[in-house]
Amino acid sequence: MTAKQFPARLAKARELAGLTQRQLAARAGTSSASVSRWEAGKTTPQRDNVQILDDAVKAYGALLKAWVGDREGAGLPAYMRDLGRLEELARLIELVSPLLVPGLLQSPSYTRLIFEEGLLSETGADLEELVALRCGRYEKLRSTNDPKVVAVFPETALTLVPEEVRVEQARHLVELTDTGRVRVHLVPSGSLLLGVTSMLLVFHMHDGGTAVSSDHVDGNVVYADSDGYPRLQGLVKQALGAALPAGQSRKVLEELL
């Protein structure tokens, strides 16, 4: 494990500023015990505290830079901060979507409907090429790492689209579940996925590692800082608890055909 830079940088900067731990604590509005723990590497301050410490010892950003470096080093390596790379490294992908069928499991007509509603045609993008790329993504993964997929999304993602789209998408999902590699959990009409406000993806790697990403207005964001992972994984468990079991979800899909 790489040694953290921040504790030593903090102690050195304090000494160069001619301050004791108690004096620095007074300037930073904290306790000397906290400063002692930070310099020993036993605990890590929040970003706001780091900025105050940096200003107090006139480090001109050096402490903040060391703190950020430590945080990034404790999270995902750079090559794993790409969504496509995460998909290709995962043994299990958990998908929780509050509104739509997750993109990885969408059928062509469903994908086309989503892209058309998003007015992508105004960008000059080739709609059919985009549809083919999205719909071919899971098959490509099947030929490489063949990840298991667990998807949670509302039944209304299927019932509120045109009939021909619904039928094609439901059939596609049934075929995917027949492979034994995809498990679908539908949240029944009248229920909500509380706490999940945008598409949430959890990647479980072959080496035992975990990564999490989420969709935002400006694209998908991979969380490099793993401190929040327990809460995000808790949302996945909460979503599974609100959804129907896989067997019952399969019956609902068959009824939508």
Secondary structure, DSSP 8 states (H G I E B T S, - for coil): ----SHHHHHHHHHHHTT--HHHHHHHHTS-HHHHHHHHHTSS---HHHHHHHHHHTT-TTHHHHHHHHHHHHTS--GGGSSHHHHHHHEEEEEEE-SSS--GGG--HHHHHHHHHHTTGGGGT--HHHHHHHHHHHHHHHHTTT--EEEEEEETHHHHTS-HHHHHHHHHHHHHHHHTTSEEEEEE-TT---TT--S-EEEEEETTS-EEEEEEETTEEEE---GGGHHHHHHHHHHHHHHS--HHHHHHHHHHT-
